[in-house]
């Protein structure tokens, strides 16, 4: 499986950004995907995940109400819509794929290369 994350950039606090993860190489309808964030000097941490059908989603507490994860089956994309961004949202965002929906890094067996999000005034 190959995952490619894109859509990062620089945004001011309170702004919005949409990330996407393009997935190829194995059944898009059989695996769950997630977004993780890694800030400088910190471990990779869970942001949001979605199951294979899109019927179940999980979010980290601070992302609830601000971020929305979704999947586009026609385009084989998993999207992360981020609003009301804060400086602490800054980091490299990675998309991961797993046979089930999880919130821990170790359960994901395939990763994209990451896309940098910087929230700064």
Secondary structure, 3 states (H helix, E strand, C coil): CEEEEECCEEECCCCCEEEEEEEECCCCCCCEEEEEEECCCCCCEEEEEECCCCCCEEECHHHCCCEEEEEECCCCEEEEEECCCCHHHCEEEEEEEECCCCCCHHHCCEECCCEEEEECC
